[in-house]
Amino acid sequence: MSKNVSDHLVEMLVEAGVKRVYAVTGDSLNPVNDAVRRDGRLQWIHVRHEEAGAYAASMEAELNGIGCCMGSSGPGHVHLVNGLYDANRAENPVIAIASTIHTEKMGLDNFQETRPEALFQDCSKYVFLANTPKQAVNGLQTAIQHAISKKGVAVLGLPGDVASASLESVHTANKNFYTQPRITPSNEQLQELANVINEHEKVMLFCGHGCRYAVEEVMALAKRLNAPLGYSFRGKIFFERKENPYAVGLNGLLGNKSGFEAMHQADVLLMLGTDFPYSEFLPEKCKIIQIDTKPEKLGRRAKVDLGYCGDIKSTLEDLMPLIDVKTSTDFLDKTRSLHQKIEAIYESYVEEKGSEKNIHPEYVAHLVDKLADDDAIFTVDTGMSAVWAARYLKAGANRYLTGSFNHGSMANAMPMAMGAGLSQPDRQVIAFCGDGGISMLLGDLMTISQYQIPVKIIIFNNRSLAMVKLEMRVEGYMEWQTDMVNPDFIKLAEAMNIAAWEATESKDVELALANGFKHKGPAIINIFTDPNALAMPPTLNFEQVKGFAASMTKLMVNGKFAEIVDTTKNDLKYLREL
């Protein structure tokens, strides 16, 4: 049997390092499906929803360098979009094959017709609709190179008739090129940077995900400067460990006071590998220096005084010989002392374990950190479950933490865990899921069951959209339409052939987690947590306080006295952080 376009595309994906594809087959995608089956080198993961497939492919790319998802005509394209938005903003190299209706039917508003080149424009680095066999092959080569070099999503629109067409000779490479350039500022810029650092006593390092492969270099710089080291949520898993004598905590929406204060008390803030999105938490009076591999990111969120293009590892290697040793520990000692105070407050929350069906989520997260492997991979939903991960999950020997930290989508943790579990089968994978998040893509628990992906799904079941409730309170709105009536997750798991454990009281939590973690296959651990558990931002302004008071008044007027009592009790507890 002679090769067709789909056969060649499969060969190109294999050559690029793709191990599996996440897709719902059908219609125009069937020729590619058949080529994957006949070739035998790619694993086809039949997801229940294309969005879940995009998230899983994104996680595979984040961990292994490249991922691939596919969607058939029309709705299959639209379903991919949210997951691809997340992948693109996370800078994960994902190849998306968007199969389309036949070329002869395009432009006539036919059944399931979309325009991939328009639909995917805003969530990709490259999108191309192939109208001929040669274009398909050339387009995929270009897409792969865009994904791996520009770090993001690349989409190939592939009509069904083109996918099944006979292969023609094309002038394109049969391999892909993973370039690893060493990027540093010029010698003059490095000296300029060193002079600024040497001239100021109080220097703080603020580190993001871009420091992933430069942990040793960052630690060496912190030691040389006796500098407090803060981090973004995406960067914390590399630096937040008990034996790190420079760690001062997170800053940002889920940050804490010590990370915030260290940044605002510094003379120089050195932002390393982070495109920090929360401008309102950044200082305005100190000198800010930003280093990033993408110069277009410099200064777009902060009043940056000096900006340099460079990868963090190479830049710090070249910078270190130019940096003077700072002997004073006054600034570090002051910020570390505050950090230790905040950590002690967090630990005190753990001691208060909660009541029946109102288990304190802090206690749950603390136990997860205690019981999880030193190289565990954590995925976290957007919402309150992310707060508890931010507060209590610490770095291990090789732990990794990720979530929808740029796009901010709900429902990401479970499908990301799918991709992690398949691409890193020898590591423990733990998903922090809110009940709101898990509900959105509930059907893909069947994907986990079908392939027996050994992920551990912890459901923080607070019966509400708790983060939204907090937003409403702060803004002065009365909480409305945030409560949830959930299914029995244990029965649901049993129906799906997934092992499950449940905790309704604090005394049950540790055993439920331990049993779930020991289980060799997929597991769900459903924990009934306190819906009124909150998280305070690093700082609170007058308008937020006023809004909170207004929302409490509205609750009172509407007769919700019990809720006011519970909320106030919790609020007083969390005010210790401020």
Long-range contacts (C-beta under 8 A, 24 or more apart in sequence): 2-166, 2-167, 3-166, 3-167, 4-31, 4-35, 4-163, 4-164, 4-165, 4-166, 4-167, 5-31, 5-133, 5-136, 5-137, 5-162, 5-163, 5-164, 5-165, 5-166, 5-167, 6-31, 6-32, 6-34, 6-35, 6-163, 6-164, 7-35, 7-38, 7-39, 7-167, 8-137, 8-167, 9-35, 9-97, 9-136, 9-137, 9-140, 9-158, 9-163, 10-35, 10-36, 10-39, 10-41, 10-42, 11-39, 11-174, 12-137, 12-140, 12-141, 12-144, 12-174, 12-176, 13-42, 13-68, 13-95, 13-140, 13-144, 14-39, 14-41, 14-42, 15-174, 15-175, 15-176, 16-66, 16-95, 16-144, 16-148, 16-176, 17-64, 17-65, 17-66, 17-176, 17-178, 18-42, 18-66, 18-67, 18-68, 18-95, 19-43, 19-60, 19-64, 19-423, 20-44, 20-45, 20-60, 20-68, 20-422, 20-423, 21-45, 21-57, 21-68, 21-69, 21-70, 21-97, 22-47, 22-52, 22-53, 22-54, 22-56, 22-57, 22-67, 22-68, 22-69, 22-70, 22-419, 23-47, 23-50, 23-53, 23-69, 23-70, 23-71, 23-97, 24-48, 24-49, 24-50, 24-53, 24-71, 24-72, 24-76, 25-70, 25-72, 26-72, 26-76, 27-72, 27-73, 27-99, 27-112, 27-160, 28-72, 28-73, 28-99, 28-100, 28-101, 28-102, 28-158, 28-159, 28-160, 28-163, 29-70, 29-71, 29-72, 29-73, 29-76, 29-97, 29-99, 29-160, 29-163, 30-160, 31-160, 31-163, 31-164, 32-70, 32-97, 32-99, 32-158, 32-163, 43-422, 45-418, 45-422, 45-447, 45-451, 46-447, 46-450, 47-415, 47-418, 47-444, 47-447, 48-441, 48-443, 48-444, 48-446, 48-447, 49-79, 49-441, 49-443, 49-444, 50-76, 50-79, 50-80, 50-83, 51-79, 51-80, 51-81, 51-82, 51-83, 51-411, 51-415, 51-441, 52-83, 52-414, 52-415, 52-418, 52-441, 52-444, 52-447, 53-80, 53-83, 53-415, 54-80, 54-81, 54-82, 54-83, 54-84, 54-86, 54-87, 54-94, 54-96, 54-415, 55-83, 55-86, 55-87, 55-412, 55-415, 55-416, 55-418, 55-419, 56-415, 56-416, 56-418, 56-419, 56-422, 57-83, 57-87, 57-94, 57-96, 57-419, 58-83, 58-84, 58-86, 58-87, 58-90, 58-92, 58-94, 58-416, 58-419, 59-92, 59-379, 59-402, 59-415, 59-416, 59-417, 59-418, 59-419, 59-420, 59-423, 60-419, 60-420, 60-422, 60-423, 61-87, 61-92, 61-93, 61-94, 62-90, 62-92, 62-402, 63-377, 63-400, 63-419, 63-420, 63-423, 63-424, 64-423, 64-424, 65-93, 65-148, 65-178, 66-93, 66-94, 66-95, 66-144, 66-147, 66-148, 67-92, 67-93, 67-94, 67-95, 67-419, 68-94, 68-95, 68-96, 68-97, 69-94, 69-95, 69-96, 69-97, 70-96, 70-97, 70-98, 70-99, 71-96, 71-97, 71-98, 71-99, 72-99, 72-112, 73-99, 73-100, 73-101, 73-112, 73-113, 73-114, 73-160, 74-101, 74-111, 74-112, 74-113, 74-114, 75-112, 77-114, 77-116, 77-119, 77-120, 78-114, 78-119, 81-119, 81-120, 81-123, 82-407, 82-409, 83-415, 84-120, 84-123, 84-124, 84-153, 84-155, 85-122, 85-123, 85-407, 85-409, 86-404, 86-406, 86-407, 86-409, 86-412, 87-152, 87-153, 88-123, 88-124, 88-125, 88-152, 88-153, 89-406, 89-407, 90-402, 90-404, 90-405, 90-406, 90-407, 91-151, 91-152, 92-151, 92-152, 92-153, 93-147, 93-148, 93-151, 93-152, 93-154, 94-147, 94-152, 94-153, 94-154, 95-140, 95-143, 95-144, 95-147, 95-154, 95-156, 96-120, 96-124, 96-153, 96-154, 96-155, 96-156, 97-155, 97-156, 97-158, 98-155, 98-156, 98-157, 98-158, 99-157, 99-158, 99-159, 99-160, 99-163, 100-129, 100-157, 100-158, 100-159, 100-160, 101-159, 101-160, 102-159, 102-160, 102-161, 103-131, 103-159, 103-161, 103-162, 104-161, 106-159, 116-155, 116-157, 117-157, 120-153, 120-155, 123-153, 124-152, 124-153, 124-154, 124-155, 125-150, 125-151, 125-152, 125-153, 125-154, 126-150, 126-153, 126-154, 126-155, 127-154, 127-155, 127-156, 127-157, 128-155, 128-156, 128-157, 129-157, 129-159, 130-156, 130-157, 130-158, 130-159, 130-162, 131-159, 131-162, 132-162, 133-162, 133-165, 133-166, 133-167, 133-168, 133-170, 134-168, 134-170, 135-162, 136-162, 136-163, 137-167, 137-170, 137-172, 138-170, 138-172, 141-172, 141-173, 141-176, 144-176, 145-176, 145-177, 148-176, 148-177, 148-178, 149-179, 182-311, 182-314, 183-293, 183-309, 183-310, 183-311, 183-314, 183-315, 184-310, 184-311, 184-314, 184-315, 184-318, 185-291, 185-308, 185-309, 185-310, 185-315, 189-308, 190-315, 190-318, 190-319, 190-322, 191-322, 192-306, 193-289, 193-306, 193-308, 193-319, 193-322, 194-319, 194-322, 194-323, 196-268, 196-287, 196-289, 196-306, 197-225, 197-268, 197-270, 197-323, 198-323, 198-324, 200-267, 200-268, 200-287, 201-267, 201-326, 201-328, 201-331, 202-265, 202-266, 202-267, 202-268, 202-331, 203-227, 203-266, 203-267, 203-268, 203-269, 203-270, 203-326, 204-228, 204-229, 204-230, 204-248, 204-262, 204-263, 204-266, 204-268, 204-269, 204-270, 204-335, 205-229, 205-230, 205-246, 205-270, 205-272, 206-230, 206-231, 206-232, 206-251, 206-263, 206-269, 206-270, 206-271, 206-272, 206-274, 206-276, 207-231, 207-232, 207-235, 207-238, 207-239, 207-272, 207-273, 207-274, 208-232, 208-234, 208-235, 208-271, 208-272, 208-273, 208-274, 208-275, 208-276, 209-234, 209-235, 209-273, 209-274, 210-235, 210-272, 210-273, 210-274, 210-292, 210-293, 210-311, 210-312, 211-235, 211-238, 211-239, 211-272, 211-273, 211-312, 212-238, 212-273, 213-312, 213-313, 214-272, 214-273, 214-311, 214-312, 214-313, 214-316, 215-239, 217-312, 217-313, 217-316, 217-317, 217-320, 218-272, 218-312, 218-316, 219-244, 219-246, 220-316, 220-320, 221-316, 221-319, 221-320, 221-323, 222-246, 224-320, 224-323, 224-325, 224-326, 225-323, 225-325, 225-326, 226-326, 226-327, 226-328, 226-329, 226-331, 226-332, 227-270, 227-326, 227-331, 227-332, 228-262, 228-266, 228-331, 228-332, 228-335, 228-336, 230-259, 230-262, 230-263, 231-259, 232-274, 232-276, 232-405, 233-386, 233-390, 233-403, 233-405, 234-274, 234-401, 234-402, 234-405, 235-273, 235-274, 236-390, 236-395, 236-401, 237-378, 237-393, 237-395, 237-399, 237-400, 237-401, 238-395, 239-395, 240-394, 240-395, 241-394, 241-395, 241-396, 242-394, 244-395, 245-336, 246-332, 246-336, 247-339, 248-335, 248-336, 248-338, 248-339, 249-339, 249-342, 249-343, 250-390, 251-276, 251-278, 251-281, 251-538, 252-276, 252-277, 252-278, 252-281, 252-538, 253-278, 253-281, 253-537, 254-386, 254-387, 254-390, 254-391, 254-535, 254-537, 255-281, 255-390, 255-537, 255-538, 256-339, 256-342, 256-391, 256-538, 256-577, 257-338, 257-342, 257-538, 257-539, 257-577, 257-578, 258-335, 258-338, 258-339, 258-341, 258-342, 259-339, 259-538, 260-538, 260-539, 261-335, 261-338, 261-538, 262-335, 262-338, 262-339, 265-331, 265-334, 265-335, 266-331, 271-302, 271-304, 272-312, 272-316, 273-312, 275-300, 275-301, 276-301, 276-302, 277-301, 277-406, 281-538, 281-539, 291-315, 342-577, 345-576, 345-577, 346-391, 346-392, 349-573, 350-392, 352-573, 353-506, 353-509, 354-506, 354-529, 354-530, 355-505, 355-506, 356-504, 356-505, 356-528, 357-504, 357-528, 358-528, 358-529, 358-530, 358-531, 358-532, 359-503, 359-504, 359-505, 359-506, 359-509, 359-527, 359-528, 359-529, 359-530, 360-506, 360-529, 360-530, 360-533, 361-385, 361-388, 361-460, 361-462, 361-529, 361-530, 361-533, 362-388, 362-391, 362-392, 362-533, 363-506, 363-509, 364-388, 364-458, 364-460, 364-509, 364-513, 364-527, 364-529, 365-389, 365-391, 365-392, 365-393, 365-432, 366-392, 367-509, 367-510, 367-513, 368-392, 368-393, 368-430, 368-432, 368-458, 368-513, 369-393, 369-394, 371-510, 371-513, 371-514, 371-517, 372-396, 372-399, 372-428, 372-430, 372-517, 373-427, 373-428, 374-398, 374-399, 375-399, 375-400, 375-427, 375-428, 376-400, 376-427, 376-428, 376-429, 376-430, 377-401, 377-402, 377-417, 377-420, 377-424, 377-427, 377-428, 377-429, 377-430, 378-402, 378-430, 378-431, 378-432, 379-403, 379-412, 379-413, 379-414, 379-416, 379-417, 379-420, 379-429, 379-430, 379-431, 379-432, 380-413, 380-431, 380-432, 381-410, 381-411, 381-412, 381-413, 381-431, 381-432, 381-433, 381-434, 381-436, 381-437, 381-438, 382-408, 382-409, 382-410, 382-412, 382-437, 382-467, 383-410, 383-434, 383-436, 383-437, 383-465, 383-466, 383-467, 384-434, 384-460, 384-462, 384-466, 384-467, 384-470, 384-533, 384-535, 385-413, 385-432, 385-433, 385-434, 385-437, 385-460, 386-432, 387-467, 387-535, 388-432, 388-460, 389-432, 391-535, 410-434, 410-436, 410-437, 410-440, 411-437, 411-438, 411-439, 411-440, 411-441, 412-437, 413-437, 413-438, 413-457, 414-438, 414-441, 414-444, 414-445, 414-448, 414-455, 414-457, 415-441, 415-444, 417-453, 417-455, 417-457, 418-444, 418-447, 418-448, 418-453, 418-455, 420-455, 421-448, 421-453, 421-454, 421-455, 422-451, 422-453, 425-454, 428-456, 428-517, 429-454, 429-455, 429-456, 430-455, 430-456, 430-458, 430-517, 431-455, 431-456, 431-457, 431-458, 432-458, 432-460, 433-457, 433-458, 433-459, 433-460, 434-459, 434-460, 434-462, 434-465, 434-466, 435-459, 435-460, 435-461, 435-462, 435-463, 435-464, 435-484, 435-486, 436-464, 436-465, 436-484, 438-489, 439-484, 439-486, 442-492, 445-492, 445-493, 445-496, 445-498, 445-524, 446-496, 448-498, 448-522, 449-496, 449-497, 449-498, 449-522, 452-521, 452-522, 453-522, 454-519, 454-520, 454-521, 454-522, 454-523, 455-522, 455-523, 456-516, 456-517, 456-519, 456-522, 456-523, 456-525, 457-522, 457-523, 457-524, 457-525, 458-513, 458-516, 458-525, 458-527, 459-489, 459-524, 459-525, 459-526, 459-527, 460-527, 460-529, 461-486, 461-489, 461-526, 461-527, 461-528, 461-529, 462-528, 462-529, 462-530, 462-531, 462-533, 463-528, 463-531, 464-531, 466-531, 466-533, 469-531, 470-534, 470-535, 472-551, 473-547, 473-548, 473-551, 473-552, 473-567, 474-544, 474-547, 474-548, 474-551, 475-547, 475-551, 476-546, 476-547, 476-548, 476-549, 476-550, 476-551, 477-547, 477-551, 477-554, 478-551, 478-554, 478-555, 478-558, 479-551, 479-555, 489-524, 489-526, 490-524, 490-526, 493-524, 498-522, 498-523, 498-524, 499-523, 499-524, 500-524, 500-525, 500-526, 501-525, 501-526, 502-526, 502-527, 502-528, 503-527, 503-528, 504-528, 530-570, 532-563, 532-566, 532-567, 532-569, 532-570, 533-570, 534-570, 534-571, 534-574, 535-574, 536-574, 536-575, 536-577, 536-578, 539-578, 540-578
